[in-house]
Amino acid sequence: MGRRRVLSGAEVCETLRSQGFVEVRRRGSHVVMQKRTGGTTVTVPVPDHDELKAGTLASIIRQSGLSKDLFFKANR
């Protein structure tokens, strides 16, 4: 199994937007994205960096509740 491609904060935000997340605020180098479904709100902070570290990206994917494949297939 090879290494995954490095994604930027902008690419991650684009993927989140395509899944119904909206940008609620931006402060410094971080963008906060939210998605409201029913009675819950999912909030995901995304660093607006050129390259996200693997652990940071894994945390964003986990918090969003979306699949890993969605991020890597959408951003080829």
Biopython code that builds the backbone (N, CA, C, O; Angstrom):
import numpy as np
from Bio.PDB.StructureBuilder import StructureBuilder

atoms = [
    (1, "MET", "N", (0.848, -1.173, 0.000)),
    (1, "MET", "CA", (0.000, 0.000, 0.000)),
    (1, "MET", "C", (0.892, 1.234, 0.000)),
    (1, "MET", "O", (1.748, 1.381, 0.872)),
    (2, "GLY", "N", (0.697, 2.114, -0.965)),
    (2, "GLY", "CA", (1.525, 3.294, -1.094)),
    (2, "GLY", "C", (1.080, 4.431, -0.203)),
    (2, "GLY", "O", (0.057, 4.359, 0.479)),
    (3, "ARG", "N", (1.870, 5.471, -0.228)),
    (3, "ARG", "CA", (1.545, 6.648, 0.571)),
    (3, "ARG", "C", (0.414, 7.435, -0.080)),
    (3, "ARG", "O", (0.294, 7.481, -1.304)),
    (4, "ARG", "N", (-0.391, 8.036, 0.738)),
    (4, "ARG", "CA", (-1.472, 8.886, 0.245)),
    (4, "ARG", "C", (-0.904, 10.224, -0.210)),
    (4, "ARG", "O", (0.128, 10.676, 0.287)),
    (5, "ARG", "N", (-1.580, 10.840, -1.146)),
    (5, "ARG", "CA", (-1.181, 12.144, -1.639)),
    (5, "ARG", "C", (-1.409, 13.194, -0.556)),
    (5, "ARG", "O", (-2.370, 13.093, 0.207)),
    (6, "VAL", "N", (-0.553, 14.183, -0.478)),
    (6, "VAL", "CA", (-0.690, 15.266, 0.484)),
    (6, "VAL", "C", (-1.757, 16.231, -0.027)),
    (6, "VAL", "O", (-1.741, 16.607, -1.199)),
    (7, "LEU", "N", (-2.687, 16.634, 0.844)),
    (7, "LEU", "CA", (-3.744, 17.565, 0.465)),
    (7, "LEU", "C", (-3.513, 18.907, 1.142)),
    (7, "LEU", "O", (-2.923, 18.981, 2.219)),
    (8, "SER", "N", (-3.986, 19.963, 0.495)),
    (8, "SER", "CA", (-3.900, 21.301, 1.090)),
    (8, "SER", "C", (-5.194, 21.592, 1.836)),
    (8, "SER", "O", (-6.194, 20.897, 1.661)),
    (9, "GLY", "N", (-5.165, 22.615, 2.660)),
    (9, "GLY", "CA", (-6.364, 23.025, 3.383)),
    (9, "GLY", "C", (-7.476, 23.438, 2.435)),
    (9, "GLY", "O", (-8.647, 23.158, 2.691)),
    (10, "ALA", "N", (-7.118, 24.105, 1.336)),
    (10, "ALA", "CA", (-8.120, 24.539, 0.350)),
    (10, "ALA", "C", (-8.806, 23.338, -0.303)),
    (10, "ALA", "O", (-10.016, 23.361, -0.524)),
    (11, "GLU", "N", (-8.039, 22.292, -0.613)),
    (11, "GLU", "CA", (-8.624, 21.086, -1.215)),
    (11, "GLU", "C", (-9.570, 20.385, -0.250)),
    (11, "GLU", "O", (-10.620, 19.885, -0.654)),
    (12, "VAL", "N", (-9.196, 20.351, 1.024)),
    (12, "VAL", "CA", (-10.046, 19.724, 2.031)),
    (12, "VAL", "C", (-11.337, 20.525, 2.192)),
    (12, "VAL", "O", (-12.418, 19.943, 2.279)),
    (13, "CYS", "N", (-11.234, 21.855, 2.232)),
    (13, "CYS", "CA", (-12.431, 22.697, 2.335)),
    (13, "CYS", "C", (-13.352, 22.504, 1.138)),
    (13, "CYS", "O", (-14.574, 22.484, 1.291)),
    (14, "GLU", "N", (-12.779, 22.364, -0.042)),
    (14, "GLU", "CA", (-13.564, 22.143, -1.257)),
    (14, "GLU", "C", (-14.347, 20.828, -1.162)),
    (14, "GLU", "O", (-15.518, 20.772, -1.536)),
    (15, "THR", "N", (-13.699, 19.780, -0.665)),
    (15, "THR", "CA", (-14.364, 18.489, -0.496)),
    (15, "THR", "C", (-15.483, 18.594, 0.537)),
    (15, "THR", "O", (-16.576, 18.067, 0.333)),
    (16, "LEU", "N", (-15.202, 19.278, 1.648)),
    (16, "LEU", "CA", (-16.226, 19.443, 2.680)),
    (16, "LEU", "C", (-17.418, 20.237, 2.138)),
    (16, "LEU", "O", (-18.567, 19.903, 2.429)),
    (17, "ARG", "N", (-17.153, 21.284, 1.354)),
    (17, "ARG", "CA", (-18.242, 22.067, 0.757)),
    (17, "ARG", "C", (-19.116, 21.202, -0.140)),
    (17, "ARG", "O", (-20.340, 21.338, -0.144)),
    (18, "SER", "N", (-18.488, 20.317, -0.894)),
    (18, "SER", "CA", (-19.259, 19.452, -1.802)),
    (18, "SER", "C", (-20.160, 18.485, -1.035)),
    (18, "SER", "O", (-21.085, 17.911, -1.610)),
    (19, "GLN", "N", (-19.896, 18.301, 0.259)),
    (19, "GLN", "CA", (-20.691, 17.393, 1.083)),
    (19, "GLN", "C", (-21.643, 18.142, 2.020)),
    (19, "GLN", "O", (-22.186, 17.552, 2.955)),
    (20, "GLY", "N", (-21.843, 19.432, 1.773)),
    (20, "GLY", "CA", (-22.822, 20.193, 2.530)),
    (20, "GLY", "C", (-22.283, 21.041, 3.665)),
    (20, "GLY", "O", (-23.066, 21.674, 4.373)),
    (21, "PHE", "N", (-20.977, 21.077, 3.861)),
    (21, "PHE", "CA", (-20.389, 21.925, 4.892)),
    (21, "PHE", "C", (-20.301, 23.360, 4.365)),
    (21, "PHE", "O", (-20.118, 23.583, 3.169)),
    (22, "VAL", "N", (-20.434, 24.326, 5.275)),
    (22, "VAL", "CA", (-20.284, 25.732, 4.901)),
    (22, "VAL", "C", (-19.228, 26.374, 5.795)),
    (22, "VAL", "O", (-19.037, 25.972, 6.944)),
    (23, "GLU", "N", (-18.551, 27.370, 5.251)),
    (23, "GLU", "CA", (-17.549, 28.094, 6.034)),
    (23, "GLU", "C", (-18.277, 29.071, 6.949)),
    (23, "GLU", "O", (-19.033, 29.919, 6.475)),
    (24, "VAL", "N", (-18.055, 28.956, 8.259)),
    (24, "VAL", "CA", (-18.728, 29.851, 9.193)),
    (24, "VAL", "C", (-17.819, 30.965, 9.681)),
    (24, "VAL", "O", (-18.297, 32.040, 10.044)),
    (25, "ARG", "N", (-16.509, 30.721, 9.696)),
    (25, "ARG", "CA", (-15.583, 31.788, 10.052)),
    (25, "ARG", "C", (-14.166, 31.414, 9.622)),
    (25, "ARG", "O", (-13.842, 30.256, 9.357)),
    (26, "ARG", "N", (-13.354, 32.445, 9.570)),
    (26, "ARG", "CA", (-11.946, 32.297, 9.195)),
    (26, "ARG", "C", (-11.161, 33.234, 10.091)),
    (26, "ARG", "O", (-11.458, 34.425, 10.191)),
    (27, "ARG", "N", (-10.151, 32.668, 10.742)),
    (27, "ARG", "CA", (-9.325, 33.500, 11.609)),
    (27, "ARG", "C", (-7.875, 33.064, 11.444)),
    (27, "ARG", "O", (-7.525, 31.912, 11.701)),
    (28, "GLY", "N", (-7.055, 33.985, 11.021)),
    (28, "GLY", "CA", (-5.660, 33.652, 10.794)),
    (28, "GLY", "C", (-5.547, 32.611, 9.697)),
    (28, "GLY", "O", (-6.027, 32.814, 8.582)),
    (29, "SER", "N", (-4.911, 31.496, 10.022)),
    (29, "SER", "CA", (-4.704, 30.462, 9.008)),
    (29, "SER", "C", (-5.669, 29.287, 9.180)),
    (29, "SER", "O", (-5.404, 28.196, 8.675)),
    (30, "HIS", "N", (-6.786, 29.497, 9.888)),
    (30, "HIS", "CA", (-7.739, 28.408, 10.084)),
    (30, "HIS", "C", (-9.133, 28.776, 9.583)),
    (30, "HIS", "O", (-9.598, 29.903, 9.758)),
    (31, "VAL", "N", (-9.785, 27.802, 8.957)),
    (31, "VAL", "CA", (-11.143, 27.942, 8.468)),
    (31, "VAL", "C", (-12.004, 26.987, 9.276)),
    (31, "VAL", "O", (-11.634, 25.828, 9.464)),
    (32, "VAL", "N", (-13.154, 27.461, 9.760)),
    (32, "VAL", "CA", (-14.057, 26.598, 10.505)),
    (32, "VAL", "C", (-15.252, 26.294, 9.615)),
    (32, "VAL", "O", (-15.969, 27.196, 9.179)),
    (33, "MET", "N", (-15.454, 24.997, 9.353)),
    (33, "MET", "CA", (-16.538, 24.527, 8.496)),
    (33, "MET", "C", (-17.588, 23.835, 9.366)),
    (33, "MET", "O", (-17.248, 23.144, 10.326)),
    (34, "GLN", "N", (-18.874, 24.024, 9.023)),
    (34, "GLN", "CA", (-19.951, 23.388, 9.777)),
    (34, "GLN", "C", (-20.978, 22.790, 8.838)),
    (34, "GLN", "O", (-21.182, 23.252, 7.715)),
    (35, "LYS", "N", (-21.624, 21.733, 9.346)),
    (35, "LYS", "CA", (-22.737, 21.111, 8.637)),
    (35, "LYS", "C", (-23.821, 20.831, 9.669)),
    (35, "LYS", "O", (-23.571, 20.191, 10.690)),
    (36, "ARG", "N", (-25.026, 21.319, 9.391)),
    (36, "ARG", "CA", (-26.151, 21.102, 10.300)),
    (36, "ARG", "C", (-27.059, 20.038, 9.730)),
    (36, "ARG", "O", (-27.528, 20.147, 8.597)),
    (37, "THR", "N", (-27.303, 19.013, 10.519)),
    (37, "THR", "CA", (-28.206, 17.943, 10.119)),
    (37, "THR", "C", (-29.109, 17.625, 11.295)),
    (37, "THR", "O", (-28.642, 17.246, 12.369)),
    (38, "GLY", "N", (-30.404, 17.783, 11.081)),
    (38, "GLY", "CA", (-31.344, 17.498, 12.154)),
    (38, "GLY", "C", (-31.063, 18.360, 13.362)),
    (38, "GLY", "O", (-31.020, 19.586, 13.256)),
    (39, "GLY", "N", (-30.872, 17.737, 14.506)),
    (39, "GLY", "CA", (-30.615, 18.471, 15.733)),
    (39, "GLY", "C", (-29.151, 18.584, 16.083)),
    (39, "GLY", "O", (-28.823, 19.035, 17.180)),
    (40, "THR", "N", (-28.251, 18.190, 15.183)),
    (40, "THR", "CA", (-26.823, 18.236, 15.488)),
    (40, "THR", "C", (-26.064, 19.134, 14.515)),
    (40, "THR", "O", (-26.509, 19.395, 13.397)),
    (41, "THR", "N", (-24.925, 19.588, 14.972)),
    (41, "THR", "CA", (-24.035, 20.383, 14.136)),
    (41, "THR", "C", (-22.650, 19.761, 14.205)),
    (41, "THR", "O", (-22.122, 19.512, 15.289)),
    (42, "VAL", "N", (-22.067, 19.513, 13.038)),
    (42, "VAL", "CA", (-20.706, 18.986, 12.964)),
    (42, "VAL", "C", (-19.792, 20.152, 12.622)),
    (42, "VAL", "O", (-19.970, 20.804, 11.593)),
    (43, "THR", "N", (-18.815, 20.417, 13.482)),
    (43, "THR", "CA", (-17.876, 21.515, 13.286)),
    (43, "THR", "C", (-16.483, 20.944, 13.060)),
    (43, "THR", "O", (-16.012, 20.104, 13.827)),
    (44, "VAL", "N", (-15.828, 21.410, 11.998)),
    (44, "VAL", "CA", (-14.498, 20.910, 11.653)),
    (44, "VAL", "C", (-13.565, 22.090, 11.375)),
    (44, "VAL", "O", (-13.778, 22.823, 10.409)),
    (45, "PRO", "N", (-12.540, 22.285, 12.200)),
    (45, "PRO", "CA", (-11.543, 23.317, 11.901)),
    (45, "PRO", "C", (-10.519, 22.780, 10.895)),
    (45, "PRO", "O", (-10.040, 21.653, 11.023)),
    (46, "VAL", "N", (-10.196, 23.597, 9.905)),
    (46, "VAL", "CA", (-9.247, 23.180, 8.863)),
    (46, "VAL", "C", (-8.138, 24.225, 8.753)),
    (46, "VAL", "O", (-8.420, 25.389, 8.468)),
    (47, "PRO", "N", (-6.883, 23.830, 8.974)),
    (47, "PRO", "CA", (-5.778, 24.774, 8.765)),
    (47, "PRO", "C", (-5.662, 25.095, 7.271)),
    (47, "PRO", "O", (-5.684, 24.189, 6.438)),
    (48, "ASP", "N", (-5.542, 26.350, 6.942)),
    (48, "ASP", "CA", (-5.441, 26.758, 5.534)),
    (48, "ASP", "C", (-3.976, 26.767, 5.119)),
    (48, "ASP", "O", (-3.418, 27.812, 4.781)),
    (49, "HIS", "N", (-3.360, 25.580, 5.149)),
    (49, "HIS", "CA", (-1.945, 25.430, 4.817)),
    (49, "HIS", "C", (-1.795, 24.781, 3.447)),
    (49, "HIS", "O", (-2.734, 24.173, 2.932)),
    (50, "ASP", "N", (-0.615, 24.913, 2.864)),
    (50, "ASP", "CA", (-0.341, 24.297, 1.557)),
    (50, "ASP", "C", (-0.317, 22.776, 1.651)),
    (50, "ASP", "O", (-0.751, 22.087, 0.728)),
    (51, "GLU", "N", (0.187, 22.256, 2.763)),
    (51, "GLU", "CA", (0.240, 20.806, 2.976)),
    (51, "GLU", "C", (-0.215, 20.497, 4.390)),
    (51, "GLU", "O", (0.318, 21.043, 5.356)),
    (52, "LEU", "N", (-1.215, 19.607, 4.511)),
    (52, "LEU", "CA", (-1.664, 19.181, 5.831)),
    (52, "LEU", "C", (-0.895, 17.937, 6.240)),
    (52, "LEU", "O", (-0.662, 17.047, 5.422)),
    (53, "LYS", "N", (-0.500, 17.875, 7.504)),
    (53, "LYS", "CA", (0.181, 16.687, 8.006)),
    (53, "LYS", "C", (-0.810, 15.526, 8.044)),
    (53, "LYS", "O", (-2.019, 15.733, 8.141)),
    (54, "ALA", "N", (-0.290, 14.314, 7.968)),
    (54, "ALA", "CA", (-1.131, 13.115, 7.910)),
    (54, "ALA", "C", (-2.069, 13.009, 9.111)),
    (54, "ALA", "O", (-3.240, 12.665, 8.953)),
    (55, "GLY", "N", (-1.566, 13.301, 10.302)),
    (55, "GLY", "CA", (-2.383, 13.215, 11.505)),
    (55, "GLY", "C", (-3.496, 14.257, 11.523)),
    (55, "GLY", "O", (-4.613, 13.981, 11.962)),
    (56, "THR", "N", (-3.180, 15.452, 11.042)),
    (56, "THR", "CA", (-4.177, 16.522, 10.975)),
    (56, "THR", "C", (-5.276, 16.152, 9.996)),
    (56, "THR", "O", (-6.459, 16.337, 10.282)),
    (57, "LEU", "N", (-4.886, 15.630, 8.842)),
    (57, "LEU", "CA", (-5.869, 15.219, 7.842)),
    (57, "LEU", "C", (-6.735, 14.080, 8.372)),
    (57, "LEU", "O", (-7.949, 14.082, 8.165)),
    (58, "ALA", "N", (-6.130, 13.115, 9.050)),
    (58, "ALA", "CA", (-6.893, 11.996, 9.620)),
    (58, "ALA", "C", (-7.912, 12.502, 10.639)),
    (58, "ALA", "O", (-9.036, 12.002, 10.700)),
    (59, "SER", "N", (-7.522, 13.487, 11.432)),
    (59, "SER", "CA", (-8.428, 14.060, 12.426)),
    (59, "SER", "C", (-9.601, 14.777, 11.755)),
    (59, "SER", "O", (-10.739, 14.658, 12.208)),
    (60, "ILE", "N", (-9.331, 15.513, 10.687)),
    (60, "ILE", "CA", (-10.388, 16.215, 9.956)),
    (60, "ILE", "C", (-11.371, 15.207, 9.365)),
    (60, "ILE", "O", (-12.585, 15.400, 9.439)),
    (61, "ILE", "N", (-10.848, 14.142, 8.782)),
    (61, "ILE", "CA", (-11.705, 13.114, 8.187)),
    (61, "ILE", "C", (-12.564, 12.462, 9.265)),
    (61, "ILE", "O", (-13.760, 12.251, 9.063)),
    (62, "ARG", "N", (-11.966, 12.146, 10.400)),
    (62, "ARG", "CA", (-12.705, 11.518, 11.504)),
    (62, "ARG", "C", (-13.807, 12.450, 12.020)),
    (62, "ARG", "O", (-14.941, 12.017, 12.226)),
    (63, "GLN", "N", (-13.480, 13.712, 12.226)),
    (63, "GLN", "CA", (-14.455, 14.666, 12.745)),
    (63, "GLN", "C", (-15.608, 14.900, 11.779)),
    (63, "GLN", "O", (-16.747, 15.092, 12.205)),
    (64, "SER", "N", (-15.320, 14.884, 10.486)),
    (64, "SER", "CA", (-16.355, 15.162, 9.496)),
    (64, "SER", "C", (-17.323, 13.992, 9.336)),
    (64, "SER", "O", (-18.469, 14.180, 8.928)),
    (65, "GLY", "N", (-16.856, 12.780, 9.659)),
    (65, "GLY", "CA", (-17.708, 11.606, 9.504)),
    (65, "GLY", "C", (-17.790, 11.118, 8.065)),
    (65, "GLY", "O", (-18.638, 10.287, 7.740)),
    (66, "LEU", "N", (-16.913, 11.627, 7.199)),
    (66, "LEU", "CA", (-16.898, 11.226, 5.793)),
    (66, "LEU", "C", (-15.827, 10.160, 5.568)),
    (66, "LEU", "O", (-14.960, 9.953, 6.418)),
    (67, "SER", "N", (-15.892, 9.490, 4.424)),
    (67, "SER", "CA", (-14.928, 8.428, 4.139)),
    (67, "SER", "C", (-13.611, 9.008, 3.616)),
    (67, "SER", "O", (-13.586, 10.088, 3.026)),
    (68, "LYS", "N", (-12.525, 8.278, 3.840)),
    (68, "LYS", "CA", (-11.206, 8.687, 3.351)),
    (68, "LYS", "C", (-11.197, 8.753, 1.830)),
    (68, "LYS", "O", (-10.623, 9.668, 1.240)),
    (69, "ASP", "N", (-11.836, 7.778, 1.207)),
    (69, "ASP", "CA", (-11.845, 7.723, -0.257)),
    (69, "ASP", "C", (-12.444, 8.980, -0.875)),
    (69, "ASP", "O", (-12.007, 9.416, -1.940)),
    (70, "LEU", "N", (-13.434, 9.560, -0.220)),
    (70, "LEU", "CA", (-14.074, 10.759, -0.719)),
    (70, "LEU", "C", (-13.063, 11.893, -0.853)),
    (70, "LEU", "O", (-13.104, 12.639, -1.831)),
    (71, "PHE", "N", (-12.179, 12.031, 0.091)),
    (71, "PHE", "CA", (-11.176, 13.098, 0.046)),
    (71, "PHE", "C", (-10.125, 12.848, -1.017)),
    (71, "PHE", "O", (-9.727, 13.775, -1.722)),
    (72, "PHE", "N", (-9.672, 11.613, -1.143)),
    (72, "PHE", "CA", (-8.579, 11.338, -2.065)),
    (72, "PHE", "C", (-9.035, 11.169, -3.512)),
    (72, "PHE", "O", (-8.274, 11.469, -4.432)),
    (73, "LYS", "N", (-10.255, 10.699, -3.730)),
    (73, "LYS", "CA", (-10.767, 10.575, -5.101)),
    (73, "LYS", "C", (-11.214, 11.923, -5.643)),
    (73, "LYS", "O", (-11.061, 12.193, -6.834)),
    (74, "ALA", "N", (-11.766, 12.773, -4.779)),
    (74, "ALA", "CA", (-12.260, 14.074, -5.218)),
    (74, "ALA", "C", (-11.131, 15.024, -5.585)),
    (74, "ALA", "O", (-11.338, 15.955, -6.364)),
    (75, "ASN", "N", (-9.945, 14.807, -5.040)),
    (75, "ASN", "CA", (-8.835, 15.750, -5.219)),
    (75, "ASN", "C", (-7.687, 15.153, -6.018)),
    (75, "ASN", "O", (-6.530, 15.370, -5.656)),
    (76, "ARG", "N", (-7.945, 14.430, -7.061)),
    (76, "ARG", "CA", (-6.875, 13.854, -7.892)),
    (76, "ARG", "C", (-6.330, 14.864, -8.830)),
    (76, "ARG", "O", (-5.424, 14.560, -9.606)),
]
sb = StructureBuilder()
sb.init_structure("model")
sb.init_model(0)
sb.init_chain("A")
sb.init_seg("    ")
for serial, (resi, resn, name, xyz) in enumerate(atoms, 1):
    if name == "N":
        sb.init_residue(resn, " ", resi, " ")
    sb.init_atom(name, np.array(xyz, "f"), 0.0, 1.0, " ", f" {name:<3s}", serial, name[0])
structure = sb.get_structure()
